[in-house]
Amino acid sequence: MSEQEARELTSRLAAEQRAARTELAGVYRSDWWDRAIAAEIANTWQLAREWSGEDPEAVRAEARMRDELRARYGVDVDVDAANTDPAAVRVARRARHRWGSRSRRRRGSPRAISSGSPAS
């Protein structure tokens, strides 16, 4: 490999790393998690995994994703790698949404609770 080719390769790698960091930055924002679809989460997880050997920021993003996946969807990527499948995340998200809706209905609205009326 020539010196010129090495410089071009280094430059290309640096550009790819910047692009990866930009994409991984979303995992630190709640609004990203609220809007992200399962395939996007899976792709971002894969990106973090791919760069984790090269970039400490990817290691941090992977750890954050691991925590968010566990907290939001009950998906433990350390236990079952199949849970990183977009369909598994989608199912977990739907279940979490349904469970959360039922829980809110049982508790009632804040107004109903504060007024002492029974929850609907």
N, C-alpha and C positions, 0 to 999 in steps of 0.2 A: 504494500500500500504506500502510495506516495504521500509526501507531507501535505500536499494540497487535498488529497482525498481524506486524510486523517482530520484536517481542519474542517472540511465539509461535514464529515460524519459527526464530529464533536459538536458542531453548530446545529446540526439536525437533531441530535440527541438532546441538546439543551432546549431547543424549541419544543420538542415533544414533552420534555419534563415540565416546562412552563405551562403547556396546554393541560397536562395531567393535573398539575397543582390547581389550576383554575377550576377544572371540573370537580376536583376533590374538595375545594373550599366550601361547596354547598352543604356538605355533611355536617357542618358546624351550625347551620341555621335551621331553626324549627320550621320556618316556612318551606324550606326545601323538602323536608320530610313530610310535611302536610300535603304537598302537591305532587311529590314524586310517585310515579307509577312503579309497579313491581319490576318491570324490565329495566327501568332507569336505575333503581336501587341495585339490582343485580349487576348491571354493567359498571356502575361506580364501585361496587364491592370488588369486582374483578380487576378494575383499573388500580385500585389501592393495593390489591394483592400482587399485581404484576410489578408495581413500582416499589414495593416495600423493601426489596433487596438493595435498591439503589438510592432511595430518598427517605430520610427520616420523617418528612412531612406525610408521606404515604403511610408510614407505620402509624403515625398519630391518627390519620384519617381512618385507617383500618380499625384501630382500637375504638374510635368514636362510633363507627358504624356497628361494630360488634355490640357496643353498649346500647345504641339506639334500637337495633334489631331485637335485642333481648327485651328492652323496656317497652317498646311500642307494639311489637308483634309476637313476643314470646318465642322468637326464633333464636336458638343458640347455635351459632355457626361452629363453635368448637366441638359440639357433641355430634352434630349430624350435618355433614357437608351438603346433603340433599336439600336442606332447608334454605340454601341460597338460591334455589331454583325460583324463578319469577312466579311460577304458579303457586308455590308454597307460601311465598310472601303475600300474594294476592289473597289466598284463602285465609291466612292469619289476619290480614288487614280486615277482611269482611267479618270474620268472627269477632275481632276486637271491636269493630264498629257496632255490630249487633249487640254484643254484650254491654258495651258502653251505653247504648240507647236504652236497653232494658233497665240498666242500673239507674240512669237518670230518671226514667219514668217512675221507678219504685221510690226514689228519694223525693220526687216532686220538684216543682219549680222553686226557686229561692223565695218567691213571693208567697207561695202556698205554705212553705215551711215557716216563714217568719210570721205569718198571720195566724198560725196555729191550725189552719184547716188541713184536712187529710190530703195526702199526696194522691194524685190521680194515677 
